[in-house]
């Protein structure tokens, strides 16, 4: 049996080889990187008898098979993949929040690149940045195990089958009303307004979660209102193949009504994934429905989870069987604050303390952004500085926002487990200007906090970021309890 540590190193080496191919010529050491990749390819092939023909190529590339240079190349190659993924992590958010950049003109990408701080540009030339933009899906896959990715961040009880199954403890009429209200509020021109009752009915017959159906109709077609989704063919889910009518437009299924599309989606997609393919989690479903080869699947999972949570809140119920499966009440304020914060990505693009309230011009700082989001969701607050926020919340002056914990130190793992999506964090010391920072929590994954903030780092402005529990002290964690 092969040593696991050796095979793991070989896997990293193979990944580094692939990255070296893309990075070759994009850095001052492009040819050297390509050479390292060749050396790493040798480490993959020389032990594989089925690929002996490629061993000679690898040996030649290693310049005479010198053991010293080979091992040095192996070490450097693994360093290359690590460094490239770290660099990609610094700019990945830009491609995720602005998908058009990936296929935009060189001028648009150049403009975005120019917003990156000079210190990053010095070690990441435009050519490498362009490579990241062009081959985003590749880097998402290669770097998926690095800390730059968001991973499978599911909220509480939505991490299991409860996200997929019909919620027996929810009232059918209230679920239908929640779906219709949700569509009406966000997409008033949608042809699916009023279809909530049928969506619930179709989901109930198939035994699946109607809110999953609604979330995917939003993601794929904006509930049939996106003209690119070809609403004349009644396909809100982006399903492909011949379908029940044995007809399709290009590769997409054509239906004769929205009801027919909902029935087909419920039975022949989600129900089949569960009963036949054995999928048991939302992650399983979406990785099959929207594979990483065509989508930013991690982002798809996060967005879908957030929408399902919001719909449960609107219907006044919880997934699964309520408290028996560990599913507590879902805060409508929490889902609202996250969705509102995300809506400013790409709109607030510049960090400024002097122009911190010039939101329409694209400016904010960390605390003005957070308090502005709170205002938008119905919290009575002025646009505050971080110190004033903590003063008001720590003392109970604002009953709508309560402190969950005030550690004034690095959080413990146990404390991390008590943080919920939608909570507000103040890092550092609330009353030290150069150390205080505030953000809105999106998710907690072990010892990593994922959050939305307004920052001067990276390209600047509102963006997705994350940090380790041990990266620094936390002044306080706060929660919106009423709006």
N, C-alpha and C positions, 0 to 999 in steps of 0.2 A: 504494500500500500504506500502510495506516495506521501511524503511529509507534507502536511497541510500548510506549514509556513512557507515551504518552497513553492508549492503550487500557487499559493496566494501571491507570492512575489512575482511569479511568472505571469499571473493574470494582470497585475499592475503593469508589468513590463509590456504586455501586449497592448494594453490601453495606451501606454505612453508612446508606443510605436505609431498608433493611429493618430494621436494628437500631433506627433512630430511631423507626420505627413502634411497635416493642415498648417502647422506653424512654420514649416520649412520656408525660408526666405522672408518670413514676416517679422523676424527679429534679426538683430545684427549677427546672432549666432545661428542663423537659419541652416546653413550647410552642416554645422556641427551637430545641431539638433537632429537633422536627418540621419547623420552618421550614428548618433546614439540610438536612434530608432532602429537602424539596421542591426546594431549590436543586440538590442533587446529582442528583435525578431529571432536572432540566433538562439537566445535562451528559450524561446517558445518551440522552435522547430528541431533543434538538435536532439531533443529527447523523444521526438515523435517519429517512429519508424515509417509511418505513412507519408511523411513529408520530407524524406531523405533528399529528394531532388533539390529542395529549397535550402538544404543545409549548406551546400557548396556556396550558394549566393551569400548566405549569412556569414560564412567563414571568410570569404573574400572581403566583405564589407567590414569585417572586424580587423582588417589589416594584418593578416598573417596569424590570426588566432592567438595573439598574445594574451595570456591570462590576465595580466595586470590591466591593460587598456580595456579588456572586455568587462571586468568587474567594475572598473571605474565608469565605463559607459552605462552599465546596468544601474549603478547608484545614481548617476546623473540623470538617467532617463526617468527614474521614479521621481526624482526631484522636479524634473520638467513637468510631469503630469500634475504634481502637487501645486507647483507655482502657477501653471496655466489655469487650473480650476480655481485657485484663489483669485486670480485676475478676473476670470469670468464671473465669479461671485460678486465682484465689485460693480459689474455693469449689467448682470443678468436681469435685474429688476426692470431696467429700461426697456428691454425687449419684451418682457412679460406684460408690462403695463401699457406698452405702445406697440402692438403687434405689427402695425404698418411699417415700423422702422426696419423690420426684417427684409422687406421687399422694396423699401424706399430707394430713391435715387441716391447716388453717391453724395450729392450735396446735402441731403437731409441727414445722412449718417455722419458726414463731416461736421455738420452743425451740432449734432448731439455729442459727438466726440469732443468738440471744443469746450463743452460744458464740464467735462471731467477735470478735476484738479490737476494742475501741472505735475505734481509729484507722481500721479498715476500715469500720466501721459509719457513721462520720462522713461518708464519701464514697460509701457505698453504702447507701441507705435500704432498709428492709424491703420496700417495694414493688418495688424493682429486684431484690432477692434473690428475691422471689416470682416475678418474671418469669423469672429464670434457672431456677428450679425447674420452673415450668410449661412453659417452652419450651426445655428442655435440648437436645433433638435439633436444634432450630433453631440454637442457639448452637454446638453441636458442629460443625455444618456451616459456619456463618459464620466461626467462629474457628479452623477446622481448620488454617490456615496459620500461626497464631500459636504462640508458644513454650509456651502453656499446654497444648497437646494432647500426646498421647503418640506420635502418628504410627505408622508401620509399623515396629515394633521387633522384628525377627525375629532369632533366635539363630543366628549362623554359617551353617552349610550348610543350615539349615532355611529360608533365605530364598528358595531356588530350587525346582526341580522335585523335589529330593530329599525334600521334605516331603510330596509328593503320590504319588510312585511307590512300587510295592511294593519293599521293601528286600531285594534278592536276596542280600545278604551276611548276613542274619539267619536264624537257625534257626526254622522254623515252630513247633515245639513250645515253644521258649523264649518266642516272642512270645505264643502262646496262654496260657502259664502266667503271663506278666507281666500280661496283661489280666485274667485271672481273679483273680490276687492283688490287683491294683489295685482291682477292684470289691469283692472280699471285704473288704479293709481299710477302704475308705471308705464302702461302702453294703452292709452285711451283709444287709439285707433285700431287696436287688435281685433281681428275677426273672431277671436276665441272668447271674447267677453260673453259671459252667460253660459259657457260650456263647463263650468265648475262641477255642476251636478253630474253631468255625463262622465267627466273625468273620474270622479269618485266612484261612480257606478262601474265603469270599466275596470278600474283598479281593484275594486272589491271582488268582482267576478274572477279576476286573475290572482287575487290574494297578495297584491303588491301595494306599496305605499303610493297613494295618489300625489303626494307632495314631491316625490322623486320624479314622477311624470311631469308635473308642473315645472320643476327646476330644469329639467332637460329641454322642455319646450321653450323656456326662456333662453337657455344657453344656445340652442341650435338655431332659433328663428325669431327670437323676441316675440314669442306667441303668434307666429305667422305674420307679424307686421313688417319684418325685414324683407324688402323686395327681392333681395338676393336669394332668399329661401324659396322663391317661386310659389307664392301662396295660392296661385291658381291650381296647383296640384295637391293642395291640402296636406302637405307633409311638414308638420311643425317640428319633428324630431330628427330630421336629417337622415332618415333610414334609407338604406340602399337595397337594390335588388328588385325583382319583378313584383313582389308583394301579392296580395290577394287577387288583384286584377290582371296579373301577369303583364304589367305595363310599367315602364319607367321613363324618366326624362334624363338623358345622359346616364349616370349611374344611380340616380335617386328614384325611390319608389313614388309612383303617382297613385293618389287615392281619389275617391269620388266624394268624400266628405271628411270633415274633421273627426266625426265619430268613428268612421272606418279606420282612420289613422290611429286613433287612440286605442281601439280594440286590437289592432295589429301590433302596435308597440307593446301593449300590456302583456299579451299572450305569447307572441312569437319572438319577442326580444327579452324583456326583463324576466317573465315567468320561465322562459326556456333557459335563460342563463342560470337561474336558480335551480330548476328541477333537472335539467339535462347536463349543463356544464359544471354544476356544483359550486357556483359562486355563492359566497356567504357574506360578503361585506360590500359596502359601497365602493371601496377601492377595487375589489374584484370586478364589479360591474363596469366601472368607468374605464379601467384599464383594457377591458375587452371592447367596450362600446366606442371609446375614444383613445386608441392606443398611442403610446409615446412617439411612434413613427410618424404620426400625423398631427399630434396635438401636444400642448403643454399639459400633460395629464395631471400632474400634481396641482396645478392651478385650477384645473377643471374640478378636481375633487374638493378643493377648498371652497370654491364658489358654490358648488352644488350643496355641500354640507351647510353652508351659511344660509342658503335659500330655504332648504328644508327646515332648518331651525326656526327661521323667521315665520314660515307658514304654520308650524306647530304652535308658535307663540300666538299668532293671529287667531288660530282655532281654539286656543285655550286648553290644549291637552298636550300630552307627552307621547313619545314613541313607545312601541311595545305595550307592555302591560302595566305601565305606571311604576310605582315604587318597587314592585316585585322584581324587576330586572335592573334596578339601580338607576333608573332614569328619573331624575328629579325635574322640577319645573324649569322651563327654559325662559330666560329673561328676554322679553321683547325689547327692552332698552339695550341689552347687550348686542343683539343682532342688528338693531337699528344703528347703534354707534359705529359698529364695524363697517356696515354698508355705507354709511355717510362718510366715514373717514376714507374709505377706498375711492369714493367718487371724486376726491380731490387729487388723486394721483394723475399727473399730466396737466392739471389746472394750476396748482400752486407749485411752481418750478424753481423758485428762488427763496433762499433763506436770508432774512434781514431783520435785525433787531430795531433799526431805525424806521423801517417801513413795515413793521410787523402786523399792522392792521390793514394794509393795502391789498386785501385779498383779491379783489377784481383785477388787479394788475399782476397777480401771480406771486405776491410776497406773503411771508408769514415767518414767525419763529416757532419754536416747539410749543410754548405755552399758549400763544395766541391761536395756533392751529387747534389744539385740544379744546380750549374753551369755546372757540367758534363752533366746533363740531357739537359740543354739548348744547350750545344755544340752538343749533339746527334741530336737535332731537327733542327740544322742549325743556331743557334744564335752565332755570333762572340764574344766570350768572353774567357778570361783566367779562370783558376780555382781560384776563388776569396774567400777571407774571407768575413764574413757578412758585416763588416764595409766598405770594398772596393766595395762590391756589391752596397750598398746604395749610396756611393759616386758617382759611375759611373752612376747609374740610376737617382738619384735625380738631378744631374747636367746636364743630357741630353747627357753625353759623349757617351752612347750607344743608338743610335736611335731605335734599335730593341726592347728595353724594356722601357716602359714608366710608371711613377708613376701614379696610379689611385687616390690615396689619401695618404696623409702624416699626419695622425692625432697626432702621438706621445702621445697617450693616449688611454683609453678604447674606443672602437668603440661604436657608437650609433646603435640602431636597424635599422635606416634609412640607415646608412653606410653599415651595414651588407647586406642589400637588394641589394646593388650595386656591391657586390663581385660576380665574375663569376668563374665557374669551370676552372681550368687551371691558375688562378692568382697565384702569388707568394706573400707570406706574410713574413714580418720580425716582429717577436714578440720582446717586450722589447725595449731596446735601442741598435741601430745598432753598437754603438761604446763602449759598455760595455761588455767585454768578457764573464762574468759570467751570463749575463742577455739576450744577443742577441740569437735569434734562428730563423731559416728560414725554410719554408716548401712550398709544392705545394698543392694548394686547390683542393680537389676533388668535394666538394659540400657544400652548405650552407643550413641549415634547421632551419629556425627561428633564434634563438640566438646561434646556435651551428655551429662551423666550423669543417668540416671533411677534413683531409689533409693526405698527404704522406710525411714523413720526415725520416732523418737518426738521430737516437737518442741513447743515452746510457741507456735509460729507458727500462723497460720490459726486453725482451730477447736481446735487442740491435740490431742496424742495421736499415735497411729500413723497415718501417711498416706503417700500417694504424693507425691513431690516431684521436682524436677529443678533442675539448675544448670549453667551454662556452665563450660567448662574454665578460662576466664580469671577466674572469679568470686572466686577466692582460692587460697591455697596448700593443698597436700595433704601431710600428714605421712607417710602410708603407705597402701599397698593390700595387703590380706592375703587369703589363700585357705585354705579348709578342705580339707585333703588326706586326712583320714581321719576316720571316725566310729566 
